[in-house]
């Protein structure tokens, strides 16, 4: 059975220290907007999953799973031509895919995603793709049992990636953790670190700049309400720090079906958003959780990706229906609203070279150029092929061996030499590149 496109793909708001963009699925593909509603990039192909992140005001990174199974990575410079790589072709006939996470950091690129087989829809396989500056590598992180893939990725002050996942086993849920060493580029061992009675319905995490790791979750109590609990561990950047300290009393009790939970840290304050029949915004004052605001549940679900020099957050949230492309309660929690003037003036002064601050892993390209991608300049759509774009970049891209992709081996990504141009692509495509290492 062919996997169907989800009826709803939630918008994504991309936030950095001084900028904000908006990624939205539309017919037939997706559009990336600046904060003044100016389209910056458009893909005119149906998509199943999409994710983005902005690392500075000049660069946006995107990862997209298209309806044809192509998993793509794209760099969108604000004043240049986007560069797209097709990393692999995934099997959409028997599997479904969910929760795509993208994290470029310190000259590297990490892509995470989950997939399950239609015969066992609640057994999720968790995968990791990694650009190490020279090549892409693929790694399998493990499996979890849950209605949706409850896993999260965080970053500590030393550049280590922290991976948390929740799985259901018997009558309890298990919190699993792993760590990707930022210097040696190696995963540790997926380890059980916390046991929770009953099934966890929703989960989110925060790793703050002081290396304190928080996890929040919801469970249904015997009265039919949902209890929201939390736990934390300090010195997350220390390899010996593995103990989670769970607070026994729930933060809040919520009536009605639990629809979502999100968490952000802004200006050293923790914020928690809960939505079921109503929406509740809470904050931590250093000693206890306090309720800040409540609203009726009439807002659209979104994802908020917040990246700064000190932190990385990827969380569910709700969209404000009274403010343009803004997270709910953005003013209350202190999220940036306006885009820099240089981005707002896009189209007045176009540069056709990538900014110097884009590092090697951002300079990835492949011979599989997405002809449907459009750069939007001013009010008109212009194909990148009709513009004097940057010189084609050289990358050693290869097919990524995945056990769940039946067509992967027949879809190698060719290598283009530095002296070749797009006229030589037909020759390059005939030469398959070596397979990647599966172990990272």
Kinemage of the C-alpha trace (Angstrom):
@kinemage 1
@onewidth
@group {chain A} dominant
@subgroup {mainchain}
@vectorlist {calphas} color= white
{ca unk a 1} P 0.000 0.000 0.000
{ca unk a 2} L 1.366 3.402 -0.951
{ca unk a 3} L 1.920 5.729 2.009
{ca unk a 4} L -0.479 8.629 1.924
{ca unk a 5} L 0.495 12.177 2.563
{ca unk a 6} L -0.682 13.374 5.988
{ca unk a 7} L -3.787 15.521 5.822
{ca unk a 8} L -2.040 18.184 7.894
{ca unk a 9} L 1.636 19.135 7.991
{ca unk a 10} L 2.156 21.597 10.816
{ca unk a 11} L 3.917 24.885 10.008
{ca unk a 12} L 7.380 25.438 11.465
{ca unk a 13} L 8.595 28.713 12.981
{ca unk a 14} L 12.384 29.043 12.804
{ca unk a 15} L 13.898 31.290 15.451
{ca unk a 16} L 17.481 32.346 16.080
{ca unk a 17} L 18.851 35.048 18.375
{ca unk a 18} L 17.888 37.858 16.001
{ca unk a 19} L 15.678 36.424 13.275
{ca unk a 20} L 12.499 34.465 12.624
{ca unk a 21} L 11.174 32.690 9.534
{ca unk a 22} L 8.064 30.657 8.724
{ca unk a 23} L 7.960 27.340 6.867
{ca unk a 24} L 4.539 26.276 5.608
{ca unk a 25} L 3.282 23.397 3.487
{ca unk a 26} L 0.979 24.386 0.649
{ca unk a 27} L -0.243 22.993 -2.612
{ca unk a 28} L 1.662 21.315 -4.017
{ca unk a 29} L 4.778 21.688 -1.861
{ca unk a 30} L 6.099 24.193 0.678
{ca unk a 31} L 7.070 27.846 1.022
{ca unk a 32} L 9.604 29.532 3.308
{ca unk a 33} L 8.635 33.071 4.342
{ca unk a 34} L 10.524 35.910 5.937
{ca unk a 35} L 8.820 37.605 8.850
{ca unk a 36} L 7.252 40.295 6.661
{ca unk a 37} L 5.425 37.621 4.616
{ca unk a 38} L 7.872 37.761 1.731
{ca unk a 39} L 8.402 34.298 0.193
{ca unk a 40} L 12.078 33.359 0.216
{ca unk a 41} L 12.029 29.806 -1.155
{ca unk a 42} L 9.431 27.506 -2.674
{ca unk a 43} L 9.316 23.800 -3.488
{ca unk a 44} L 6.618 22.799 -5.963
{ca unk a 45} L 6.462 19.076 -5.215
{ca unk a 46} L 4.275 17.265 -2.663
{ca unk a 47} L 6.016 16.641 0.646
{ca unk a 48} L 5.369 14.202 3.493
{ca unk a 49} L 7.694 15.711 6.119
{ca unk a 50} L 9.535 19.008 6.348
{ca unk a 51} L 11.864 20.627 8.829
{ca unk a 52} L 14.057 23.712 8.908
{ca unk a 53} L 16.429 25.700 11.055
{ca unk a 54} L 18.105 29.093 10.791
{ca unk a 55} L 21.624 29.339 12.184
{ca unk a 56} L 22.176 32.999 11.318
{ca unk a 57} L 20.242 35.776 9.526
{ca unk a 58} L 21.815 34.814 6.198
{ca unk a 59} L 21.287 31.047 6.043
{ca unk a 60} L 18.386 28.620 6.333
{ca unk a 61} L 18.733 24.827 6.322
{ca unk a 62} L 15.863 22.590 5.218
{ca unk a 63} L 15.250 18.851 5.215
{ca unk a 64} L 12.297 17.469 3.277
{ca unk a 65} L 10.857 14.030 2.597
{ca unk a 66} L 9.049 14.218 -0.746
{ca unk a 67} L 6.121 12.059 -1.745
{ca unk a 68} L 8.382 10.181 -4.184
{ca unk a 69} L 10.530 8.995 -1.242
{ca unk a 70} L 13.468 11.371 -1.760
{ca unk a 71} L 14.949 12.613 1.511
{ca unk a 72} L 16.577 15.955 0.699
{ca unk a 73} L 18.828 18.477 2.402
{ca unk a 74} L 18.796 22.079 1.170
{ca unk a 75} L 20.799 25.169 2.091
{ca unk a 76} L 18.937 28.421 1.368
{ca unk a 77} L 21.190 31.504 1.540
{ca unk a 78} L 19.151 34.672 1.883
{ca unk a 79} L 21.158 36.406 -0.849
{ca unk a 80} L 22.082 33.474 -3.072
{ca unk a 81} L 20.918 30.354 -4.861
{ca unk a 82} L 19.685 27.320 -2.876
{ca unk a 83} L 21.681 24.100 -3.083
{ca unk a 84} L 19.832 20.783 -2.740
{ca unk a 85} L 21.159 17.258 -2.135
{ca unk a 86} L 19.122 14.068 -2.425
{ca unk a 87} L 20.487 11.905 0.389
{ca unk a 88} L 18.501 8.719 -0.167
{ca unk a 89} L 15.220 7.334 -1.435
{ca unk a 90} L 13.036 5.846 1.313
{ca unk a 91} L 10.459 3.090 1.035
{ca unk a 92} L 6.983 4.641 1.171
{ca unk a 93} L 5.104 1.525 0.091
{ca unk a 94} L 5.169 -0.346 3.370
{ca unk a 95} L 6.400 2.245 5.873
{ca unk a 96} L 5.300 5.538 7.315
{ca unk a 97} L 7.629 8.316 8.432
{ca unk a 98} L 7.380 10.896 11.197
{ca unk a 99} L 9.273 13.425 13.326
{ca unk a 100} L 12.025 14.830 11.166
{ca unk a 101} L 14.694 16.805 13.083
{ca unk a 102} L 17.507 18.833 11.493
{ca unk a 103} L 20.524 20.148 13.407
{ca unk a 104} L 23.508 21.783 11.673
{ca unk a 105} L 26.256 22.492 14.176
{ca unk a 106} L 29.951 23.384 14.093
{ca unk a 107} L 30.572 22.371 10.489
{ca unk a 108} L 28.417 19.237 10.700
{ca unk a 109} L 24.826 18.359 9.819
{ca unk a 110} L 22.581 15.925 11.713
{ca unk a 111} L 19.243 14.635 10.410
{ca unk a 112} L 16.979 12.415 12.509
{ca unk a 113} L 13.742 10.704 11.560
{ca unk a 114} L 11.449 7.854 12.636
{ca unk a 115} L 9.681 5.191 10.584
{ca unk a 116} L 7.390 2.244 11.246
{ca unk a 117} L 6.089 -0.683 9.180
{ca unk a 118} L 2.388 -0.760 8.356
{ca unk a 119} L 2.177 -4.231 9.937
{ca unk a 120} L 3.445 -2.907 13.317
{ca unk a 121} L 2.536 0.812 13.261
{ca unk a 122} L 3.486 1.552 16.901
{ca unk a 123} L 7.022 0.131 16.669
{ca unk a 124} L 9.150 3.086 15.588
{ca unk a 125} L 12.688 2.754 14.230
{ca unk a 126} L 14.870 5.803 14.903
{ca unk a 127} L 17.522 6.800 12.355
{ca unk a 128} L 20.396 9.276 12.182
{ca unk a 129} L 22.157 10.743 9.133
{ca unk a 130} L 25.380 12.646 9.758
{ca unk a 131} L 27.539 14.882 7.553
{ca unk a 132} L 31.022 14.893 9.128
{ca unk a 133} L 32.575 17.440 6.777
{ca unk a 134} L 33.645 14.841 4.217
{ca unk a 135} L 30.797 12.378 3.717
{ca unk a 136} L 27.358 11.347 4.905
{ca unk a 137} L 27.008 8.459 7.319
{ca unk a 138} L 23.950 6.554 8.480
{ca unk a 139} L 23.270 5.124 11.921
{ca unk a 140} L 20.396 3.252 13.542
{ca unk a 141} L 19.629 4.545 17.046
{ca unk a 142} L 17.109 1.951 18.232
{ca unk a 143} L 13.376 1.332 18.491
{ca unk a 144} L 10.567 2.637 20.671
{ca unk a 145} L 6.979 1.509 21.167
{ca unk a 146} L 4.552 4.432 21.254
{ca unk a 147} L 1.559 5.846 19.422
{ca unk a 148} L 3.801 8.556 17.981
{ca unk a 149} L 7.611 8.594 17.987
{ca unk a 150} L 8.413 10.294 21.296
{ca unk a 151} L 12.060 11.231 20.830
{ca unk a 152} L 13.950 14.485 21.248
{ca unk a 153} L 17.388 15.898 20.451
{ca unk a 154} L 19.241 18.537 22.508
{ca unk a 155} L 22.656 20.214 22.487
{ca unk a 156} L 24.907 20.951 25.473
{ca unk a 157} L 27.562 23.664 25.875
{ca unk a 158} L 30.368 21.373 24.649
{ca unk a 159} L 28.637 20.444 21.411
{ca unk a 160} L 27.462 16.991 22.516
{ca unk a 161} L 24.073 15.886 21.186
{ca unk a 162} L 21.697 14.339 23.727
{ca unk a 163} L 19.090 11.905 22.464
{ca unk a 164} L 16.040 11.041 24.599
{ca unk a 165} L 13.256 8.636 23.645
{ca unk a 166} L 10.232 7.244 25.490
{ca unk a 167} L 9.053 3.669 24.980
{ca unk a 168} L 6.135 1.749 26.514
{ca unk a 169} L 6.788 -1.650 28.055
{ca unk a 170} L 4.156 -3.607 29.949
{ca unk a 171} L 2.506 -1.196 32.398
{ca unk a 172} L 5.261 1.412 32.450
{ca unk a 173} L 7.201 3.771 30.224
{ca unk a 174} L 10.985 3.822 29.953
{ca unk a 175} L 13.071 6.909 29.230
{ca unk a 176} L 16.011 5.937 27.018
{ca unk a 177} L 19.033 8.161 26.528
{ca unk a 178} L 22.143 8.323 24.396
{ca unk a 179} L 24.860 10.870 23.675
{ca unk a 180} L 26.722 11.789 20.499
{ca unk a 181} L 30.217 12.997 21.389
{ca unk a 182} L 30.803 16.361 19.750
{ca unk a 183} L 34.570 15.883 19.443
{ca unk a 184} L 34.963 12.222 18.520
{ca unk a 185} L 31.677 11.999 16.560
{ca unk a 186} L 30.634 8.733 18.178
{ca unk a 187} L 27.409 7.536 19.770
{ca unk a 188} L 27.392 5.926 23.174
{ca unk a 189} L 24.981 3.173 24.176
{ca unk a 190} L 21.213 3.611 24.333
{ca unk a 191} L 20.483 3.244 28.051
{ca unk a 192} L 17.384 3.141 30.242
{ca unk a 193} L 17.603 6.107 32.606
{ca unk a 194} L 14.122 6.527 34.113
{ca unk a 195} L 11.004 4.394 34.731
{ca unk a 196} L 7.557 5.963 34.720
{ca unk a 197} L 4.366 4.228 35.833
{ca unk a 198} L 1.644 4.050 33.146
{ca unk a 199} L 1.841 5.011 29.498
{ca unk a 200} L 3.315 8.391 28.584
{ca unk a 201} L 1.024 10.177 26.136
{ca unk a 202} L 3.118 13.274 25.372
{ca unk a 203} L 6.715 14.235 26.077
{ca unk a 204} L 9.057 17.165 25.530
{ca unk a 205} L 12.542 18.166 26.707
{ca unk a 206} L 14.784 21.181 27.292
{ca unk a 207} L 18.564 21.349 27.709
{ca unk a 208} L 19.403 24.828 28.998
{ca unk a 209} L 22.668 26.729 28.409
{ca unk a 210} L 23.843 25.869 31.945
{ca unk a 211} L 23.680 22.160 30.943
{ca unk a 212} L 20.588 21.345 32.995
{ca unk a 213} L 18.437 18.792 31.182
{ca unk a 214} L 14.663 18.752 31.741
{ca unk a 215} L 12.082 16.245 30.555
{ca unk a 216} L 8.312 16.769 30.790
{ca unk a 217} L 5.634 14.133 30.189
{ca unk a 218} L 1.920 13.465 30.590
{ca unk a 219} L 0.173 10.313 31.872
{ca unk a 220} L -3.499 9.582 32.312
{ca unk a 221} L -4.572 9.069 35.939
{ca unk a 222} L -7.312 6.813 37.292
{ca unk a 223} L -9.831 9.665 37.258
{ca unk a 224} L -9.347 10.186 33.522
{ca unk a 225} L -7.340 13.402 33.898
{ca unk a 226} L -3.835 13.916 32.577
{ca unk a 227} L -1.039 14.593 35.068
{ca unk a 228} L 2.008 16.539 33.891
{ca unk a 229} L 5.283 15.535 35.554
{ca unk a 230} L 8.888 16.541 35.155
{ca unk a 231} L 12.413 15.475 35.998
{ca unk a 232} L 15.834 17.030 35.598
{ca unk a 233} L 19.533 16.229 35.694
{ca unk a 234} L 22.370 18.691 36.138
{ca unk a 235} L 25.761 18.815 34.423
{ca unk a 236} L 24.452 17.084 31.331
{ca unk a 237} L 27.768 17.788 29.585
{ca unk a 238} L 29.496 15.520 32.122
{ca unk a 239} L 29.664 11.900 30.939
{ca unk a 240} L 29.141 10.701 34.512
{ca unk a 241} L 25.892 12.642 34.884
{ca unk a 242} L 23.190 10.027 34.246
{ca unk a 243} L 20.804 10.398 37.208
{ca unk a 244} L 17.407 12.000 36.675
{ca unk a 245} L 15.702 13.564 39.685
{ca unk a 246} L 11.938 13.227 39.320
{ca unk a 247} L 9.643 15.619 41.138
{ca unk a 248} L 6.913 13.427 42.699
{ca unk a 249} L 4.053 15.940 42.584
{ca unk a 250} L 2.545 16.778 39.181
{ca unk a 251} L 3.019 20.248 37.767
{ca unk a 252} L -0.606 20.406 36.636
{ca unk a 253} L -3.716 18.271 36.174
{ca unk a 254} L -5.488 18.664 32.844
{ca unk a 255} L -9.021 17.555 31.973
{ca unk a 256} L -10.098 16.282 28.597
{ca unk a 257} L -8.032 14.643 25.862
{ca unk a 258} L -4.368 15.672 25.943
{ca unk a 259} L -3.455 17.165 22.598
{ca unk a 260} L 0.047 18.489 23.133
{ca unk a 261} L 2.823 19.776 25.355
{ca unk a 262} L 5.644 22.151 24.491
{ca unk a 263} L 8.537 23.682 26.408
{ca unk a 264} L 10.921 26.568 25.766
{ca unk a 265} L 13.627 28.401 27.685
{ca unk a 266} L 13.760 32.124 26.937
{ca unk a 267} L 15.940 34.598 28.839
{ca unk a 268} L 16.678 32.038 31.584
{ca unk a 269} L 12.987 31.305 32.214
{ca unk a 270} L 11.355 27.929 31.577
{ca unk a 271} L 7.975 28.047 29.831
{ca unk a 272} L 5.547 25.143 29.476
{ca unk a 273} L 2.552 25.112 27.121
{ca unk a 274} L -0.246 22.553 27.665
{ca unk a 275} L -3.305 22.112 25.511
{ca unk a 276} L -6.323 19.859 25.838
{ca unk a 277} L -9.777 21.435 26.147
{ca unk a 278} L -8.025 24.736 26.903
{ca unk a 279} L -4.526 26.140 26.485
{ca unk a 280} L -2.432 26.769 29.600
{ca unk a 281} L 0.870 28.669 29.679
{ca unk a 282} L 3.033 28.063 32.770
{ca unk a 283} L 6.463 29.283 33.892
{ca unk a 284} L 8.953 28.229 36.547
{ca unk a 285} L 9.919 30.932 39.047
{ca unk a 286} L 12.888 28.999 40.407
{ca unk a 287} L 10.900 27.261 43.135
{ca unk a 288} L 7.521 26.277 41.728
{ca unk a 289} L 5.495 26.262 38.519
{ca unk a 290} L 2.978 29.059 38.165
{ca unk a 291} L 0.151 29.568 35.709
{ca unk a 292} L 0.629 32.585 33.481
{ca unk a 293} L -2.288 32.565 31.011
{ca unk a 294} L -5.131 30.459 29.675
{ca unk a 295} L -6.940 30.519 26.344
{ca unk a 296} L -9.598 28.582 24.507
{ca unk a 297} L -8.255 25.884 22.222
{ca unk a 298} L -8.736 27.429 18.788
{ca unk a 299} L -5.144 27.690 17.627
{ca unk a 300} L -3.287 25.657 15.027
{ca unk a 301} L -0.484 23.334 16.099
{ca unk a 302} L 3.017 24.275 14.942
{ca unk a 303} L 6.612 23.387 15.661
{ca unk a 304} L 9.052 25.916 17.067
{ca unk a 305} L 12.732 25.478 16.248
{ca unk a 306} L 14.854 27.810 18.361
{ca unk a 307} L 18.593 27.896 17.704
{ca unk a 308} L 21.192 30.155 19.267
{ca unk a 309} L 24.850 30.005 20.185
{ca unk a 310} L 23.812 28.694 23.596
{ca unk a 311} L 20.960 26.286 22.881
{ca unk a 312} L 18.813 24.260 20.479
{ca unk a 313} L 15.104 23.598 21.081
{ca unk a 314} L 12.671 21.685 18.886
{ca unk a 315} L 9.205 21.598 20.410
{ca unk a 316} L 5.504 21.467 19.643
{ca unk a 317} L 3.630 24.730 20.155
{ca unk a 318} L 0.531 26.612 18.985
{ca unk a 319} L 0.231 29.450 16.502
{ca unk a 320} L -1.167 32.850 17.437
{ca unk a 321} L -4.228 33.537 15.292
{ca unk a 322} L -4.052 37.292 16.001
{ca unk a 323} L -0.384 37.887 15.062
{ca unk a 324} L 1.155 37.070 11.707
{ca unk a 325} L 3.157 33.812 11.678
{ca unk a 326} L 3.900 34.014 15.387
{ca unk a 327} L 3.980 31.475 18.244
{ca unk a 328} L 1.198 31.815 20.781
{ca unk a 329} L 2.237 34.012 23.753
{ca unk a 330} L 5.375 35.165 21.876
{ca unk a 331} L 5.276 38.593 23.526
{ca unk a 332} L 4.792 37.113 26.994
{ca unk a 333} L 7.728 34.753 26.796
{ca unk a 334} L 10.025 37.152 24.910
{ca unk a 335} L 10.525 35.450 21.552
{ca unk a 336} L 11.973 37.653 18.755
{ca unk a 337} L 9.360 39.013 16.424
{ca unk a 338} L 10.829 41.280 13.742
{ca unk a 339} L 13.278 40.133 11.095
{ca unk a 340} L 16.502 42.093 10.440
{ca unk a 341} L 16.128 44.861 7.888
{ca unk a 342} L 18.573 43.156 5.520
{ca unk a 343} L 16.287 40.154 5.220
{ca unk a 344} L 13.162 42.264 4.877
{ca unk a 345} L 14.737 44.041 1.907
{ca unk a 346} L 15.325 40.820 0.022
{ca unk a 347} L 15.078 41.436 -3.708
{ca unk a 348} L 16.458 44.970 -3.616
{ca unk a 349} L 20.075 43.855 -3.654
{ca unk a 350} L 20.734 40.281 -4.693
{ca unk a 351} L 24.094 38.553 -4.329
{ca unk a 352} L 24.669 35.378 -6.323
{ca unk a 353} L 27.336 33.815 -4.134
{ca unk a 354} L 26.945 31.982 -0.866
{ca unk a 355} L 27.923 34.003 2.217
{ca unk a 356} L 31.445 33.385 3.484
{ca unk a 357} L 30.192 32.174 6.857
{ca unk a 358} L 28.606 29.074 5.303
{ca unk a 359} L 30.916 26.248 6.289
{ca unk a 360} L 31.902 23.100 4.425
{ca unk a 361} L 28.907 20.890 5.278
{ca unk a 362} L 26.579 23.607 4.068
{ca unk a 363} L 28.329 23.534 0.692
{ca unk a 364} L 26.792 20.191 -0.159
{ca unk a 365} L 25.358 19.623 -3.578
{ca unk a 366} L 24.598 16.643 -5.730
{ca unk a 367} L 23.830 16.065 -9.356
{ca unk a 368} L 20.193 15.496 -8.449
{ca unk a 369} L 19.217 19.154 -8.577
{ca unk a 370} L 15.588 19.729 -7.650
{ca unk a 371} L 14.197 21.485 -10.696
{ca unk a 372} L 10.973 22.211 -8.821
{ca unk a 373} L 12.678 24.405 -6.242
{ca unk a 374} L 12.127 28.096 -6.809
{ca unk a 375} L 13.970 31.102 -5.448
{ca unk a 376} L 11.578 33.939 -4.923
{ca unk a 377} L 12.997 37.376 -5.632
{ca unk a 378} L 10.743 40.365 -5.199
{ca unk a 379} L 7.308 39.369 -6.429
{ca unk a 380} L 8.324 36.942 -9.175
{ca unk a 381} L 9.358 33.306 -9.212
{ca unk a 382} L 12.689 32.660 -10.860
{ca unk a 383} L 14.230 29.285 -11.520
{ca unk a 384} L 17.755 28.937 -10.094
{ca unk a 385} L 18.878 27.592 -13.475
{ca unk a 386} L 18.084 30.953 -15.051
{ca unk a 387} L 20.266 32.868 -12.616
{ca unk a 388} L 24.062 33.213 -12.509
{ca unk a 389} L 24.256 31.174 -9.312
{ca unk a 390} L 27.326 30.164 -7.327
{ca unk a 391} L 29.889 27.748 -8.690
{ca unk a 392} L 28.824 24.117 -8.274
{ca unk a 393} L 30.202 22.674 -5.081
{ca unk a 394} L 32.042 19.401 -4.753
{ca unk a 395} L 30.872 16.828 -2.244
{ca unk a 396} L 31.515 13.150 -1.759
{ca unk a 397} L 27.895 12.066 -1.528
{ca unk a 398} L 26.982 8.407 -1.699
{ca unk a 399} L 23.885 6.303 -1.363
{ca unk a 400} L 22.986 5.668 2.255
{ca unk a 401} L 22.309 1.988 2.912
{ca unk a 402} L 19.022 1.665 4.781
{ca unk a 403} L 17.435 -1.707 5.396
{ca unk a 404} L 13.981 -0.246 4.853
{ca unk a 405} L 14.631 1.294 1.430
{ca unk a 406} L 14.144 -1.233 -1.295
{ca unk a 407} L 15.169 1.112 -4.104
{ca unk a 408} L 18.138 2.737 -2.429
{ca unk a 409} L 20.935 0.733 -4.008
{ca unk a 410} L 19.655 1.587 -7.456
{ca unk a 411} L 19.670 5.298 -6.685
{ca unk a 412} L 23.315 6.306 -6.156
{ca unk a 413} L 24.188 9.966 -5.713
{ca unk a 414} L 26.900 10.812 -8.196
{ca unk a 415} L 30.032 12.794 -7.445
{ca unk a 416} L 30.716 15.902 -9.477
{ca unk a 417} L 34.285 17.119 -9.899
{ca unk a 418} L 35.210 20.726 -9.290
{ca unk a 419} L 35.793 21.301 -12.994
{ca unk a 420} L 32.489 19.821 -14.097
{ca unk a 421} L 29.359 21.839 -14.662
{ca unk a 422} L 25.729 20.881 -15.053
{ca unk a 423} L 26.352 19.882 -18.670
{ca unk a 424} L 28.400 16.902 -17.461
{ca unk a 425} L 25.776 15.493 -15.098
{ca unk a 426} L 24.669 12.700 -17.391
{ca unk a 427} L 28.193 11.277 -17.379
{ca unk a 428} L 28.587 11.596 -13.613
{ca unk a 429} L 25.321 9.815 -12.928
{ca unk a 430} L 26.644 6.636 -14.520
{ca unk a 431} L 29.374 6.277 -11.887
{ca unk a 432} L 27.997 5.073 -8.535
{ca unk a 433} L 29.885 6.185 -5.461
{ca unk a 434} L 30.936 3.888 -2.605
{ca unk a 435} L 28.477 3.045 0.139
{ca unk a 436} L 28.623 4.939 3.390
{ca unk a 437} L 29.694 3.529 6.707
{ca unk a 438} L 26.647 2.552 8.759
{ca unk a 439} L 28.376 3.066 12.081
{ca unk a 440} L 29.044 6.538 13.311
